[in-house]
């Protein structure tokens, strides 16, 4: 057993000098020392009915989908730490409760995100909505509640089959969107689908970047898994050199293929969220260090999970740590 990789719970991360318990919350011991960025976060997502969750309400704690009392193995892809009952609870929360103000999702609000960011020394986060062609307004809701929030960089979301895609992109950019989230497994379109290719062209015209969910994660439905295989991502990257593509989760369970794309295409960046510690070290050794971005996938996971891995992977190399935690993202988003 690797003592740096296995923990009895999230609270057990205090075995590392980086973390401590303060006011009942797990926090960085020196958040000002390890200033960081988070490229991958969400608030409560709603479909079919208008959002019932008050996205501006603060709750005592954030109920993330990976329960803090679960054993942690930092070496594996993050979702391998979920127990079967955690997966059931998450699925219920994202489906049955998605039309209600109840469940864990009621705590996935902007004030809770900002508080958890402060605990982990995260100064800025990218917020990622996901929308369907109709009956969802997550991008609109996210952009509305983050107006004037200097610490939040909000993306938009326009399903390629939505009516008036150009008009929706124009509205979202005018409302502050810096890019567009595309989720092939949820939106059920391959990233190289002609409708997606047209979306990227429209993004290029508007100087909007694209952050993909990239790669299979092993727990998605088969229909979604078929559509997010890594070979489908190369054509969009190759044919749209003016678009910055961020490969969310660094290809997930197909990391090697995503790493290859990032090494061959200068418009491809890697979001490191959810990768296990050995893969993370491999990416740092063999990948384009100036195009690597930190990410947590909050509220699926508490930010301490990805911070622990990034801090361990960069031990003894402070310039690299600063580059990965902050500098690359600050350059990409002109901070």
ZICORCOR-V590764 format. One record per helix or strand. SS is the DSSP state (2 for helix, 1 for strand). FROM is the first residue (numbers start at 1). LEN is the number of residues. If there is no record, write none. Layout:
BEGIN
ss from len
SS FROM LEN
SS FROM LEN
END
This chain:
BEGIN
ss from len
1 6 2
2 10 6
1 19 4
1 25 4
1 36 6
1 72 2
2 78 4
2 84 11
2 96 4
2 104 4
2 110 10
1 122 6
2 138 8
1 152 3
1 156 1
2 165 10
1 179 5
2 184 4
2 194 12
1 209 5
2 222 6
2 230 10
1 245 4
2 249 16
1 268 4
2 277 10
2 289 3
1 292 2
1 298 1
2 303 11
2 318 15
END
